[in-house]
Amino acid sequence: FNGDVTVNNPGSTPLSGWQVEFDFPGTISSIWSASVVSNTAGHYVIKGADWNANIAAGGATSFGFTASGGTPTNLALVGATPGQPTQPATPKLSVANTVVQEGNGGTADMVFNVSLSAPTEEVVTVNYRTEDFTATAGSDYQAAQGVLTFASGETAKQVRIKINGDTTYETNESLILVLSGITGAEFGTSQGVGLISNDDVNPNATVEDEYRVVGYFAEWGIYGRDYHVADIPADKLTHINYAFADINNSGEVVLFDSFAAVEKAYPGDTWDQALKGNFNQLSKLKEQNPGLETLIAIGGWTLSDNFSDVALTAASREKFAKSAVEFITTYGFDGIDLDWEYPVSGGLPNNSYRPQDSANYVLLVQEIRRQLDLLEQTDGIDGKEYLLTIAGPAGYDKVANFDLAGMEPYLDWFNLMSYDLAGAWDNQTGHQSGLYPTTGSANALYNVDHAVNLYLQQVDPAKVVLGSPLYGRSWTGVPNTADGGLFDPATGAGLGTFEPGVIDYWHIMDLVAQQPNLYKVYWDEQAKAPYIYSTANGGTFITYENPQSLQYKLDYIKSLGLGGVMFWELDSDVRDSDDPRSLIGLAARELLGDQETDTV
């Protein structure tokens, strides 16, 4: 279940450094807007995040968590006067979005999970009914209505809707579960979207459909990773996204590491040439591979602090777009990839955020597209089309802050970051890029299929390029259980290649090849995802992509008519792309075939 706790300060002075304590026999798998200070025999102490640790007089803040295995009790502020416990907030009732594959016949159950944020002694009732969205009652699903009753102490209920199966290819469709007439609680969310995932093969999707194979080249890879532009398997890619350019405080696109980008000398460079570094190497690579295109990726996780500011006004958008267009014409790129992580909320705490970021992002891509269209008319290159893409999130909580439908007319495609759905920030192991949900996972909606379905509600499937990680996420302190530690507690970040908790794919392959008895590979048939368990380092768990899981995703791309696959980041694959273990090589064989980039 998901818990939502509000901390009020009814006093006349600020409340600084608040902490909340409660008893809970279960497991908290994730927490947001706060962190766990301690858990002693089921007695939790929680403190606020840096940004909400202080509450003004008369103010309030809140935090949430995902948990299982019991009911929290004895909720109080740490240091509250004995005998005067903090009064619990009115519980909130919410319904989660859900997804189900329609099947080829009969009916399948679409399950909506309805939950209370906290148990209450009161009986809670709520009415529910289905409504058409893009799905039609009768032909696509069986309409339903009724009343849910939560007895004292109950926090979870389910509503099951019958979905009609067929063998006809169609786009994904959705219905809405509407809640109303609540008693004994208040609404957190009163509507849930149920997506009916088409699982029939698109008869028009073939390997000749001009799929894209996109790879991100990390600027910093030339240092510790010793990975250079010359190492890129360009014949197996259609597009290279160079990560990253920065946004300065004036709202313009600028170089981040100028030495790596334009100054580092490579063999064949002369001391007096104006452009050296990675950018010059990319130009040479495109000369050798005429079908290859390059895009400059702007922002990313660490460089998104100024995005909200540049998207804010017409003047700031025009200035940013002008600088981005000048950047690609100056340095020879074929397009722009925006990596705003993230609008409204969810990125680094020092980023600028505004509630209107979602709408402003649409206006920003609209302005960039306008200026790119003007460039196409004036650059003197006959038939040249400049690309505009974004890196889009996979987590439903972040997708909610993207107006995908509003952005689609101006974008060539969306690079769906369908990875990092689990990692060492969680205190429970899981799949970082599982294709489908698995029983026992901390969040059944954090999977690739659910993310894709959220996009397909708003955008053309051919504009969705599915992301695949060329790295694993790892934990330590994982118990040695029968299923290899899957969804078990963990104590922190595990083995890493360059930093704890993040391990390159080539490194994983070396561990498995050299120590197969110590690093044991498991397969989750539900998720279509591999994982590794090792007794090393107090119990190590690794979630990653391998050829088997990628093959399922490539078949999935073909069946839904998606636009291709994207890899983060190129330096983490095995170096020989013709090696059967190479994920980039597999994608090129499956999606490009004879379409592979021509080489001269």
C-alpha positions in Angstrom: 0.0 0.0 0.0 0.9 3.7 -0.3 1.0 5.8 2.8 0.6 9.6 2.9 1.4 11.5 6.1 0.8 15.2 6.7 2.8 17.1 9.3 1.0 20.2 10.6 2.5 23.1 12.6 -0.4 24.8 14.3 1.9 26.8 16.5 2.9 30.5 16.2 6.7 29.7 15.7 8.4 27.7 13.0 9.0 24.0 13.5 12.6 23.1 12.6 14.0 19.7 11.9 10.8 17.7 12.4 10.8 14.0 12.9 7.9 11.5 12.9 7.8 8.2 14.7 5.5 5.2 14.5 5.3 1.5 14.9 5.1 -0.7 11.8 5.8 -4.5 11.6 6.2 -4.5 7.8 8.6 -3.2 5.3 8.9 0.3 3.8 10.2 -0.3 0.2 10.4 3.3 -0.9 9.9 6.8 0.6 9.6 10.3 -0.8 9.9 13.8 0.6 11.5 12.3 3.7 14.0 9.6 4.7 14.2 6.9 7.3 16.4 7.8 10.3 16.1 4.5 12.0 14.1 1.3 12.3 14.5 -0.4 15.6 12.4 -3.6 15.9 9.6 -2.1 13.9 9.8 1.4 15.5 10.4 3.8 12.6 11.8 7.4 12.9 11.3 9.5 9.8 12.8 13.0 9.1 12.0 15.5 6.5 14.0 16.1 3.3 16.3 19.1 3.1 13.7 21.2 1.4 10.8 20.5 3.8 12.6 20.0 7.1 11.4 23.3 8.4 7.6 24.1 8.6 6.5 27.7 9.0 4.0 28.7 11.7 0.6 27.6 10.7 2.1 25.6 7.8 2.2 21.9 6.8 4.1 19.5 4.7 3.7 15.9 3.8 5.6 12.8 2.8 4.7 9.4 1.4 5.9 5.8 1.3 5.2 2.5 -0.2 5.0 -0.4 2.3 3.7 -3.9 2.8 3.2 -6.3 5.7 1.1 -4.5 8.3 -0.5 -1.4 9.6 1.3 1.7 11.0 0.2 2.6 14.6 1.1 5.2 17.3 1.9 7.9 14.8 3.4 11.0 16.6 5.9 13.8 16.2 9.2 12.9 18.0 9.2 14.9 21.2 5.5 15.5 21.3 4.2 16.0 24.9 3.2 12.7 26.5 -0.5 12.3 26.6 -1.0 14.8 23.7 -0.2 12.7 20.6 -0.4 14.4 17.2 -3.8 13.9 15.8 -3.7 11.8 12.6 -4.9 13.4 9.4 -8.1 12.3 7.8 -7.1 9.3 5.7 -7.0 9.7 2.0 -8.5 7.2 -0.4 -6.8 6.7 -3.8 -7.1 4.5 -6.8 -4.1 3.5 -8.8 -3.9 3.4 -12.6 -3.5 -0.1 -14.0 -2.9 -2.1 -17.2 -3.9 -5.5 -18.5 -3.2 -7.4 -21.7 -6.5 -8.0 -23.5 -5.7 -11.7 -24.4 -6.9 -13.5 -27.5 -10.3 -14.6 -26.3 -12.6 -14.8 -23.3 -12.1 -12.2 -20.6 -9.2 -10.9 -18.5 -9.4 -9.2 -15.2 -8.4 -5.5 -15.0 -7.6 -5.0 -11.3 -7.8 -1.5 -9.8 -6.2 -1.2 -6.4 -8.1 1.2 -4.1 -6.3 2.1 -0.9 -6.5 4.2 2.2 -3.4 6.2 3.3 -3.8 5.0 6.9 -6.2 2.8 8.8 -9.1 4.3 10.6 -11.6 3.2 13.2 -14.4 4.6 11.0 -16.1 2.6 8.3 -15.2 4.1 4.9 -17.5 3.7 1.9 -17.1 4.9 -1.7 -19.1 4.4 -4.9 -17.4 3.3 -8.1 -18.4 3.1 -11.7 -16.6 2.6 -15.1 -16.6 5.2 -17.9 -15.5 5.0 -21.5 -12.3 6.9 -22.4 -11.0 5.4 -25.6 -12.4 1.9 -24.8 -16.1 1.2 -25.3 -18.2 -0.6 -22.8 -19.7 -3.8 -24.3 -17.2 -4.4 -27.1 -13.9 -3.8 -25.2 -14.9 -4.3 -21.6 -17.9 -5.0 -19.3 -19.2 -2.0 -17.5 -19.4 -2.2 -13.7 -20.6 -0.2 -10.7 -20.9 -0.7 -7.0 -19.9 0.2 -3.5 -16.6 -0.5 -1.7 -16.7 -0.7 2.1 -13.6 -0.5 4.2 -14.2 -2.0 7.7 -12.3 -0.5 10.6 -8.6 -1.0 10.1 -8.8 -2.1 6.5 -6.7 -0.1 4.0 -6.9 -2.0 0.7 -9.6 -3.1 -1.7 -9.8 -4.1 -5.4 -12.2 -3.5 -8.2 -12.1 -6.0 -11.0 -13.3 -5.2 -14.5 -13.8 -7.8 -17.2 -11.8 -7.1 -20.4 -12.9 -8.8 -23.6 -10.1 -10.6 -25.5 -9.7 -10.7 -29.3 -7.2 -11.4 -32.0 -7.6 -8.1 -33.9 -4.6 -5.7 -33.9 -5.7 -2.3 -32.6 -4.2 0.6 -30.6 -4.2 0.5 -26.9 -7.4 1.6 -25.3 -8.4 2.9 -21.9 -11.3 3.2 -19.5 -11.7 5.2 -16.3 -12.8 4.0 -12.9 -14.6 6.9 -11.2 -15.0 7.1 -7.4 -17.7 9.2 -5.8 -19.8 9.6 -2.7 -17.1 8.9 -0.2 -17.8 8.7 3.6 -15.3 8.4 6.4 -12.3 9.7 4.4 -11.3 12.2 1.8 -10.1 11.6 -1.8 -6.4 11.5 -2.7 -7.4 10.6 -6.2 -10.9 9.9 -7.4 -10.2 8.5 -10.9 -8.0 5.7 -12.1 -7.1 5.0 -15.7 -7.2 1.4 -16.9 -5.2 0.7 -20.0 -6.1 -2.3 -22.2 -2.8 -3.3 -23.8 -3.1 -4.7 -27.3 -1.1 -7.9 -27.5 -1.8 -8.7 -31.1 0.9 -8.4 -33.7 0.8 -5.3 -35.9 0.5 -6.8 -39.5 2.1 -3.7 -40.9 5.2 -3.8 -38.6 8.2 -5.4 -40.3 12.0 -5.1 -40.2 11.8 -2.8 -43.1 9.9 -0.2 -41.1 13.0 2.1 -40.6 13.5 1.4 -37.0 15.9 3.6 -35.0 18.8 2.4 -32.9 19.9 5.3 -30.8 22.9 5.4 -28.5 24.0 8.0 -26.0 27.7 8.8 -26.0 28.8 10.2 -22.6 31.2 13.1 -22.8 33.0 11.9 -19.7 33.6 8.4 -21.1 36.9 9.5 -22.7 38.5 9.7 -19.2 38.2 6.8 -16.8 36.3 4.6 -19.2 38.8 5.2 -22.0 35.9 5.2 -24.5 36.2 7.4 -27.5 34.2 8.3 -30.6 36.4 5.8 -32.6 35.0 3.0 -30.3 31.4 3.6 -31.3 29.9 0.8 -33.4 28.5 3.4 -35.9 27.5 0.7 -38.4 25.0 -0.6 -35.9 23.4 2.7 -34.9 21.2 5.2 -36.7 21.6 8.1 -34.3 24.1 9.2 -31.7 23.0 11.5 -28.9 26.0 13.4 -27.4 25.6 13.8 -23.6 25.5 16.6 -22.5 25.5 20.3 -23.3 24.8 22.7 -20.4 22.4 25.6 -19.9 24.1 28.7 -18.5 22.6 31.2 -16.1 21.7 33.4 -19.0 19.5 30.7 -20.5 21.7 29.7 -23.4 23.1 26.3 -24.5 26.8 26.1 -23.9 29.6 23.5 -23.8 29.9 21.6 -20.5 33.5 20.1 -20.9 35.1 22.2 -23.6 38.3 20.1 -23.5 36.5 16.9 -24.2 34.1 18.4 -26.7 36.4 20.6 -28.9 40.0 20.8 -27.6 41.4 17.3 -27.0 43.8 16.4 -29.8 43.4 13.0 -31.5 45.6 11.4 -34.2 45.4 13.4 -37.4 44.6 16.7 -35.7 46.9 19.6 -36.2 47.9 22.1 -33.5 46.2 25.0 -35.2 42.9 23.5 -36.3 39.9 25.3 -34.9 37.8 22.3 -33.9 39.2 19.2 -32.3 37.9 16.9 -29.5 34.9 14.7 -29.6 32.9 17.0 -32.0 35.5 16.8 -34.7 35.7 13.0 -34.2 31.9 12.8 -34.6 32.1 14.7 -37.9 34.7 12.2 -39.2 32.6 9.3 -38.0 29.6 10.6 -40.0 31.8 11.0 -43.1 32.6 7.3 -42.8 28.9 6.4 -42.1 26.7 8.6 -44.4 23.4 7.4 -42.9 24.4 8.2 -39.3 23.0 11.3 -37.6 24.0 13.1 -34.4 22.1 15.1 -31.9 23.2 17.2 -29.0 21.6 16.2 -25.7 21.0 19.1 -23.4 20.6 18.8 -19.7 20.4 15.4 -18.2 20.2 14.5 -14.5 23.0 16.9 -13.3 22.5 19.8 -15.8 18.7 20.4 -15.6 18.8 23.2 -13.0 17.9 26.0 -15.4 15.3 24.3 -17.6 12.3 25.8 -15.8 13.7 29.3 -16.2 14.4 29.0 -19.9 10.9 27.6 -20.5 9.1 30.3 -18.5 8.5 33.2 -21.0 8.3 33.7 -24.7 11.5 35.7 -24.6 13.4 33.1 -22.6 12.2 30.3 -24.9 13.2 32.2 -28.0 16.6 33.0 -26.6 17.2 29.3 -25.6 16.0 28.0 -28.9 18.2 30.5 -30.8 21.3 29.4 -28.9 20.4 25.7 -29.4 20.1 26.1 -33.1 23.3 28.1 -33.2 25.0 25.3 -31.3 24.1 22.6 -33.8 25.0 24.7 -36.8 28.3 25.6 -35.2 29.3 22.1 -34.3 27.7 20.1 -37.0 24.9 18.3 -35.3 21.7 17.1 -37.0 19.3 17.8 -34.2 18.5 18.5 -30.5 17.6 16.1 -27.8 16.1 17.8 -24.6 16.8 15.9 -21.4 14.9 17.9 -18.8 14.9 15.8 -15.6 12.3 16.8 -14.6 9.5 19.4 -15.0 7.4 20.3 -11.9 9.3 17.9 -9.5 11.5 14.8 -9.3 15.0 16.0 -10.2 17.8 17.3 -8.1 16.8 19.6 -5.2 18.6 22.7 -6.5 16.8 22.6 -9.8 14.2 25.3 -10.5 10.6 24.0 -10.5 7.3 25.5 -11.3 3.7 24.1 -11.5 3.4 25.5 -15.0 6.5 23.6 -16.2 4.4 21.0 -18.1 2.7 23.6 -20.2 5.8 25.6 -20.7 7.7 22.5 -21.9 5.2 22.2 -24.8 5.8 25.9 -25.6 9.6 25.3 -25.5 9.6 22.5 -28.0 7.2 24.4 -30.2 9.6 27.4 -30.3 12.6 25.1 -31.0 10.7 23.4 -33.8 9.8 26.8 -35.3 13.4 27.8 -35.4 14.6 24.5 -36.8 12.0 24.8 -39.5 13.4 28.2 -40.4 16.9 26.8 -40.4 15.7 24.1 -42.9 14.5 26.8 -45.2 17.7 29.0 -45.0 20.7 26.6 -44.5 21.1 26.0 -48.2 21.1 22.2 -47.8 18.5 20.7 -50.1 16.1 18.4 -48.2 17.9 18.7 -44.9 15.5 18.0 -41.9 16.7 18.8 -38.4 15.6 16.5 -35.6 14.0 17.4 -32.3 13.6 14.7 -29.6 13.3 14.5 -25.8 14.3 12.0 -23.2 11.0 11.0 -21.5 10.6 9.4 -18.1 9.2 5.9 -17.4 7.9 6.4 -13.9 4.1 7.2 -13.9 4.6 9.8 -11.3 6.9 11.7 -13.6 5.0 11.0 -16.8 2.1 12.8 -15.1 4.0 16.1 -15.4 4.6 15.7 -19.2 2.0 16.8 -21.7 3.0 14.1 -24.2 0.1 14.8 -26.6 0.9 18.5 -26.6 4.5 17.9 -27.4 4.1 15.2 -30.1 3.4 17.4 -33.1 6.8 19.1 -32.6 8.9 16.1 -31.8 10.4 13.4 -34.1 10.3 10.9 -31.3 10.5 10.3 -27.6 13.5 8.5 -26.1 11.7 6.6 -23.3 14.1 6.1 -20.4 12.6 2.7 -19.5 15.2 1.9 -16.8 16.2 3.0 -13.3 12.8 1.7 -12.1 14.6 0.2 -9.1 18.0 0.9 -7.6 20.0 1.3 -4.4 17.8 4.2 -3.3 15.2 1.5 -2.6 15.7 -0.7 0.5 14.3 -3.7 -1.4 15.7 -5.3 -4.5 13.8 -5.3 -7.8 14.0 -5.0 -11.6 15.3 -1.8 -13.0 13.9 -2.5 -16.4 11.5 -5.4 -16.2 9.2 -5.6 -19.2 6.2 -6.7 -17.2 5.1 -6.5 -13.5 5.9 -9.3 -11.1 4.1 -10.6 -8.1 5.9 -9.3 -5.0 7.4 -6.1 -6.5 7.2 -3.0 -4.4 5.4 -1.1 -7.2 3.4 -3.0 -9.8 3.3 0.0 -12.1 7.1 0.5 -12.3 7.7 -1.7 -15.4 8.4 -1.0 -19.0 5.0 -2.2 -20.4 3.1 0.2 -18.1 5.3 3.1 -19.2 4.9 2.4 -22.8 1.1 2.2 -22.4 1.1 5.6 -20.8 2.8 7.0 -23.8 0.6 5.2 -26.3 -2.5 6.8 -24.8 -1.1 10.1 -26.1 1.4 9.6 -28.9 2.0 7.6 -32.2 3.7 4.3 -31.4 6.3 5.0 -34.1 7.4 8.0 -32.1 8.2 5.9 -29.0 11.8 4.7 -28.9 12.3 2.2 -26.1 15.2 2.6 -23.8 17.5 -0.2 -22.7 20.2 0.0 -20.0 23.8 -1.0 -20.8 24.4 -1.2 -17.1 23.1 -2.9 -14.0 21.9 -1.6 -10.6 23.1 -3.5 -7.5 22.5 -3.8 -3.8 24.4 -5.3 -0.9 23.2 -6.9 2.3 20.7 -9.1 0.5 19.7 -12.4 2.1 20.4 -15.6 0.3 16.9 -16.8 -0.4 15.5 -19.5 -2.6 14.7 -17.1 -5.4 18.0 -15.3 -5.3 17.1 -12.3 -3.2 14.4 -11.0 -5.6 12.3 -8.4 -3.8 14.2 -9.0 -0.5 15.5 -6.3 1.9 18.9 -4.7 1.1 21.1 -2.4 3.1 22.7 -0.2 0.4 24.5 0.2 -2.9 26.4 -2.9 -4.0 29.2 -3.6 -6.4 29.9 -1.0 -9.0 32.3 -0.4 -11.9 33.0 3.3 -11.3 30.6 4.1 -8.5 28.8 1.9 -5.9 25.5 0.5 -7.1 26.1 0.9 -10.8 27.9 -1.8 -12.8 28.6 -1.8 -16.5 27.2 -4.5 -18.7 30.7 -5.7 -19.8 31.7 -5.9 -16.2 28.7 -8.1 -15.4 29.5 -10.3 -18.3 33.1 -10.7 -17.0 31.9 -11.6 -13.5 29.5 -14.3 -14.8 32.1 -15.7 -17.2 35.0 -15.8 -14.7 33.1 -16.7 -11.5 29.9 -18.5 -12.6 29.6 -20.4 -9.2 29.8 -17.1 -7.3 27.6 -14.9 -9.5 24.5 -17.0 -10.3 22.1 -15.8 -13.0 18.4 -16.1 -12.4 15.4 -15.4 -14.7 12.1 -13.9 -13.8 9.6 -15.3 -16.3 6.9 -12.8 -15.3 9.0 -9.7 -15.8 11.1 -11.2 -18.7 14.1 -10.0 -16.8 17.4 -11.5 -15.6 19.1 -10.9 -12.3 22.2 -12.1 -10.4 22.7 -13.1 -6.8 26.1 -13.6 -5.2 27.0 -14.3 -1.6 29.9 -11.9 -2.1 30.1 -8.7 -0.1 27.4 -9.7 2.4 24.9 -10.7 -0.3 24.9 -9.0 -3.7 21.9 -8.5 -6.1 22.3 -7.2 -9.6 19.4 -6.2 -11.9 20.4 -5.8 -15.6 19.6 -6.3 -19.2 20.9 -9.3 -21.2 20.4 -10.7 -24.7 17.4 -12.8 -23.6 15.5 -9.9 -22.0 16.5 -7.5 -24.8 15.1 -10.0 -27.3 11.7 -9.9 -25.6 11.8 -6.1 -25.8 12.8 -6.1 -29.5 9.9 -8.5 -30.2 7.7 -6.1 -28.2 8.9 -3.2 -30.2 7.9 -5.0 -33.4 4.5 -6.1 -32.1 3.5 -2.6 -31.1 5.0 -0.8 -34.0 7.3 1.3 -31.8 10.0 3.4 -33.3 13.1 1.5 -32.2 15.5 1.1 -29.3 17.7 3.5 -27.4 20.8 2.7 -25.3 22.2 4.5 -22.3 25.2 4.6 -22.5 27.4 3.3 -25.3 30.6 2.8 -23.3 29.1 0.1 -21.1 28.4 -2.6 -23.7 31.0 -5.2 -24.5 33.6 -3.5 -26.8 33.1 -5.9 -29.7 29.6 -5.3 -31.1 29.9 -8.5 -33.1 30.2 -10.5 -29.9 27.0 -12.5 -29.4 26.7 -10.9 -25.9 26.6 -7.4 -27.4 23.3 -5.8 -26.8 23.9 -3.1 -29.4 24.8 -5.8 -31.9 21.6 -7.8 -31.2 19.4 -4.7 -31.6 21.1 -3.9 -35.0 20.6 -7.4 -36.3 17.0 -7.6 -35.2 15.8 -4.0 -36.1 18.1 -2.9 -38.9 19.1 -5.9 -40.9 20.0 -4.6 -44.3 19.1 -1.2 -43.0 22.3 -1.0 -41.0 24.2 2.3 -41.5 26.2 2.3 -44.7 30.0 2.6 -44.3 32.5 4.2 -46.7 
